Amino acid sequence: MAQDIDRAAAVETGPPVLSHGALGWLRANLFNSIPNAIITVVLVVVLSQVLFALFNWLFLEAVWGVRDPDTGILTADACRAASGACYAFIREKYRLILFGTFPFAEQWRPMVAVIVFISLLLLSCNRDAWRPWYRMAMAWVAAPTLILHLMYGGGLTLGQIALPLLLIVGIASAVPGFRRFWPVLLAAWGVLGLFVVLPILLDIVGLVLGIVSDTLSGAMYALADLLRWPLAATVVPPWISFVPNTNWGGLPLTLGLSVIGLVVAFPLSLLLALGRRSDMPAVKTICVGFIEIIRGVPLITVLFMASVMFPLFLPTGITIDKLLRAQVAMIIFSAAYLAEVVRGGLQAIPTGQFEAADSLGLGYWQKMRLIILPQALKISIPPMVNTFIGFFKDTSLVIIIGLFDLLGTAKAALTDPAWRGFYKEAYLFVALLYFSFCFFMSRYSQYLEKKLNTGHRR
């Protein structure tokens, strides 16, 4: 009887207030001893002062924009008189920061390109969208082609020719009723290849023959132009003007260099990682040499070599686009680092997995594709995403070769004498954009780790 009374009293009173809930957590983690309590109080006082000053600068004393009564243009006079953030600078220069020196009236094109890029990335994060795989593969071919078409405009003959066919094939692969037209589409692709691929091959032949004979190379280039001209004359839309990539900049350039660079570098890194673990001495030596040479120099050196030194080795009169050289440099640099990440995942796979695959009679590529690589890539997700984030931020180094990425355009916006001095606002705006993409990659990697965690905890 007494035990029942004690139990009833315990249920009514419950545990002590300071042993559960928020107060219990504070007592157990922040005030569990006198030194910890002192450190907690000091940190709370310091952080409150810092956060209040930051809030005051960001919002309470910020200047959102004052326009000149005569011209209607935003001015920096009110910002210089105030002590808070100058958001008028962002309002005045955000288009320059986001899109660089792209023509003002045509900036809807890079904006659409950014939307397509982000939409493609979000769609790719949905694993169900990869079933069947060729739909997403076609999207990754059509979307960059559309982006290049928008950015270049009338100057990208190849993109303008291939875009309609790529879109048609994408629709045909997504809608079951269109699959009966696959033979016609393939035939159209073959005819198109005659006028698109053959001129490129003839240009390459002309480049090789130019070393031997100017007459032969001139004939090859003339034949290539003859094949390219009918399509170029009919499919270039007159309402999309040509914009050279020297005017590209800002967010589209950062996304293009990072996303396309990683998409191309990832399969190359798989081959390098497998080649480094190969039993064939020649393959292993080539892969090890490539990885160690590229990883042994900073990215600035690779970009400098691609931009300045590489053109010196080309024949006279032959040039390769600076943006393309920078993209290739970043691809090989990221591939070397990703190869080591993948190799670490391969080394973590138990030997029994390899032996089990061999006992099933699987070939080398079947073993890697079905058993080894899925496990290795799952293990490598954290360091791989860390490399992705670092590579995304390293695109800012292209400023040394004259390309203005997101950080470069922010610095260019600060060169305006009327708005000089607002460095904190410019870098804060750019930092928020970088943080948004990097935070998304980090959170998605955590989600992917949980989604792929099919094992049992010990």
N, C-alpha and C positions, 0 to 999 in steps of 0.2 A: 504493500500500500504506500509506503514511504517512497519507494522507487518511482511509482507512478506519479506521485506528487512532484518529485524533483524533475522528472521528465517533462511534465506539463509546464512547470515554471521555466525550464530551459527553453521550451518552444515559445512561450510567451515573451520572454526577455530577449532571446536571440543572442548571437555572438556580440562581443564588445564592438562599439562603433568604430574604433580606431584599428580594427583588425580586418576589415573587409571594405570593398568599394574603393572609391577614389582616395578617401583619407587613409585607408589601409595601404594602398599602393604608395602614396607619398611617404608614409611613415617607414615602409619597408625598403624603399629605394632611395629616398632623398634625405630623410631625417633619421636614419637608423643609428647614427652616432653623432657626437658633437662635431668632429672635423667635417663630416659630410653635411651637417646642417649649416655650418659656417660657409662652406664652399657654395652651397645652394643659395643662401641668402645673398652672397656677394654676386653670383652669376645673375640672379634675378634682378638685382639693382642695376648692374651694368647693361644687361640686355634690355631692360625697360627703357633706359636712357637712349641706347642706340636705336631701338625700334621706334621710340617716340620721335627722335630726330629724323629718322628715315621717313616715317609717315608724314611728318610735317613737311619735309622737302618734296615728297612725291605728290601730296594731295592738298594740304592746307595752304601752302604758299606757292603752289604751282601756277604757272601762267599758261593758259590754254590757247591764247592767240589774240592779238590786237592788230587790227587792220588799219592801214593808212587811210584817213578819210578822203583823200584826193584820188589815190590810185586804187584803193581796195586791196592792196597787197599786204600780206602779213609782214610785220616789222619786228625787229628784235629789241627795240627800245624798252618796251615794258619788261622783257626778260632780263635785260641788264640791270634794270632798277630793282627787280625783285630778287629774293634770296632762294626761291624754290626752283623746281624743275621747269624747263622751258619746253612745253609740249608744242608750242608754235613751231619750233624747229622741226619736229617730226612731221607736223602737218604740212610744212612747206617742202620738206626734202624726202618724204617717204617714197615717192615714185622714183627718185634718183637712187635711193638706197635699195629698193626692191628690184628695179629693172635696169639700172645703169644708164648708159647714154642711148638706149634704144629710142628711136624717134617717138616723140610725145604722142602724136596722133595714132601711132601703131602699137601702143603699149598694151592694148587688149590682147595682142597675140602672146607675149610672154605670160600674161596673167592666165590665159586659157591653158598655156603649156604647163604652168605650175599646177593648175587644177587637175589636169590630166595626169600629171606625175603623181600627185598625192592620191588621187582616186585609184590609180593603178596599184600603188603601194597598199592602200587600205583593202582593196579587193584581193590582193595577193595574201594578205594576212588571214583571210578566211580559207581554211583548208578545204572546205567543201567546194570552193570555186575552182579547185584544181582537178575536179572529176568531171569529165575526162581531162587528162593533162593537156591535150593539144589545144583546148580552148584558151587556157591561160597562156600557153606558149605563143599562140597567135596574137593574144593581146599584148604580149611583151614585144612582138615584132611590129604590130600596127601602131601602138601608142607612141614609141619613140620616133617612128616614121612621121606620124602626125605632128609631133612636137618639132622635129626638124623642119617639116614643111611650114609650120607656123613661124618659126624663128627666122629661117632663111628667106622664105617667100619665093619670089621669082627666080632666085638663083639656084635652087636645089632641084635640078631636073630629075634626078633619080628618085627623090622622095615624092615629088609630084606625080611621077609616073606610077610608082609602086603603091601609093596610098589608096586609090580607088579599088584596086584589085585586092589589097590586103583587107580592107574593110568588107568587101564582098565575101572573101573567104572566111573572115571572122564571123559574119552573119550566117554563112552556110554551115559552119561547124557548130554554131550554137542552136540553130533552129533545125529540128529533125527533117522538116519538109523540104529543105534545100539540099539535102545530101545527095539527091539524085542528080544534081548538077555538078558533082565533083569532077567527072571527066571533062566537061566543058571548061570548068575553071582551071584545071590542070593544063589543058591545051592552051588556054589564054595566057597562063603563066609561062608556058614554053615559048610562045610567040613573043611575049614581052621580053623574055630573057635574051632573045636574039638581038633586040635593040638596046638592051640595058647592060647585060653582062658582057656581050661581045665587044662593045666599045671600050669597056674597062680593060678587058684582056688585050685589046689592040693598043691601048695606051701603055700598058706594061711592056708589051713587045717593043713599042716605039722607044720606051725608055732604055731597054736593053740594047736595041740596035743603034741608039744614039751614041753609044760609046764607040761603035765600030764605024758607022756610016751615017752621015746626016741625011743623005738622000733616002735611005730605007726608012729611017725613023720618021721623016717628013711624010712619006707615003702612008705609013701606019696611022699617024695622027690624022691625016686627011681622010682616010677611010673611016676612022672612028667618028670623026665629025659628020661625015656623010650619013652614017647610020644613026647618029644621035639627033640630027637636026629635025627630021619629020616629027618625032615625038615632042621634042623641046619646043617646036613652033606651035604645036596644037594644044598642049596640056598646061602650059604656064598661064595661070589665071592673071589677067592684067590688073585686077583690083588688089592683088597682094604684091606690094613692092619688095624689091630685093633689099635685105639688110645684112651687110657683112658681119661676121662674128666678132670683128673688132669693136662693134657697138653693143655686143652682148655683155651682160654683167648682172650682179645682184643675185637674187635668190634662184632664178632659172639656171644660171651658170653653176652655182654651188650644187644644186640638185642634180644637174646633168653630169658634172664631173664625178660626184660621189656615187649616185645610183648606178649609172651606166658603168662606171669603173668597177664597182663591187659586183655587179651582175656578170661582167665579163671575167673579172679576176677570180671569182669563186670556182668555176669549173677548172680554170688553169691551175689554181692552188691544189685541187684534188689530184690532178695529174702529177704535179710536182711532189706532193706528199707521197703518193704511191711510187713514183719513180725513185725517190730518195730511199725507200725501203725495198727497192727491187733487188733481185739477185743478179741482174745483168750489170756488169761493171761499167759499161759505157753509159747506159741510161742513168745509173746511180751517180756517176761522176758528173754528167751534164747537169742533173738536177741539183746536186750538192753545190756545184760551182755557181750556178745561177742564183740559188737562194743565198749563199754566203756573200757573194759579191754585192747583190742588191741590198741585203740587210746590213752590210758593212759600211754603207754610205748613207748620209741623211737624204731626205726627200728633196731638199733644196738642190743638192748636187745632181740628182737624177733629172729634175726639172731644168736645171741649167744646161746639162748635157743635151737634153732633148730639144731645147729651144735655141741654143747658141752653137754648140759643137756639131750636132748631127747634120744641120744644113751644109756645113763645110765639106762633108764627105759625099754630097750628092753631085751629079754632073751639072755642068753649067746650064743655067736656064730652067732647072727642075727645082721646084719648091714644094714643100708639104705644109699644109695649113698649121699655124701655130697652136690653135686650139686642139687639133688632132694630135699633134706631138705631145702636148701636155696631157691629154687623155691617155695616150699610150704609156707615157711615163708613170702616171698614177696607177694604171692597171698593173704593170709589171711590179711596181713597188708594193702594192697591196697584196698581189698574188704571192710574193715571197714571204710576207708576214703571215698570211692566212695558211700557207703551206705548212709552216711550223706549228700552227694551232691544230690543224688537222692531223699532223703527224703525232702530236701529243695525244690526241684522241685515239689514234690507231694503236699506240703503244699501251694504252690503258685497257685494251681488249684482252681478255685472258687467252692464253694459247689454246685452251680447249675449244674455243669457238672456231679457230682456224682448222684444228684437227677434225672437229665435227663436220665442218663444211667439206673438207677433203674426203671424209668417210662417206659422204652422200654422193660423191662423184661429181661435184660441181666444178666447173671450170673457174679460172682465175677471176674473170670479170663477173660471172654469176655469183661467186663467193663474195666479192667485194660489194656488188650492188644489192644483194638480197640479205646478207648477214652482217658483214663487217662494217661497211660504211654507215648504215643506219644507226648502229650502236655508237660508233666513233663520233658521228656528227652530233648525236644527242648529248654525249659527254662534253663535247667541245662548245656547247652553246654559250656559256658565260665568257670564256676568253674570246670567242668569235665575235660576240656582240661588242665586247670591249674594243676589239680591233675595228669594227664597223664605226663605232662612235669616234674613235681617234682619227680614222680616215676621213670621216665627214667634216671634222674640224680642221684637218690638215689641208683641206682645199683652199684655205686662206693663204697658203704659201704661193699660189700661182701669181700673186701680185708681183713677184720678182721677175716674171717674164712678161709683164704688161697686161695680164688678164685681171679684170676687176670683179672679184667674187663679192659676196655679201659684205664682208669686212672691208674689202677694198673700196666699194662704192660708199660705205659709211665714211671712210677717210676722205674720199673725194668730195662728199657733201660738206665736209668741214673746211674745205679750201675756199668756199665763198666768203669774201671779206665781210659781207653783211651779217653772216651767221657764224663767224669764226669764234671759237672758244667754248662751244657747247659740246664738249667731248663726252661728258657724263651721259647726256641724253642720247647721243648717237650710239655709244657703246652699250647702253642699257637696252635700247631697242633691238640692236643686233643680238645681244645676249639672250633676250627673251625668245627670239626666233631660233637660235641655236639650241637653247634649253628645251623648247617644245619638241623638236625633232629627236634630240638625244634622250629626253625623258620617255618619249613614246617607244623608242627602240629598247630602252631598259625595261619598261613595264611589259612590253610584248615578249621579251625574252623570258621574263619571269613566268608569264602566262604559259609560254610554250614549254618551259621546263616542267611545270605542273601537269600540263596536258600530256606530255610524253613520258611522264614518270610512271611506267607500267610495272616496275619492280616492287618488291616488298621491303619495308624497312626492317632492319635487324633490331 
